[in-house]
Amino acid sequence: MLGRHLIGARSHQTLQKALHTRPFAHNIAELNQQLDDIIDYYNNHRPHRALNRRAWPPESRHVGG
């Protein structure tokens, strides 16, 4: 589900940095799981500057197209 919400000029760099902190993926399934985990953190759990370093509240998260 890569790219579902992680969109922007820095998304490629963000993914590269996050992947370098994880163990090497030995197959595509492992890589896809790592990408899903990174994107979930980026979209749902990381502190956001506009929210006073808090994550988006669950009720404000938009899912779907």
Summary of the structure (lengths in Angstrom):
residues: 65
radius of gyration: 12.8
end to end distance: 12.7
largest distance: 38.3
contacts: 119
relative contact order: 0.15
helix: 51%
strand: 3%
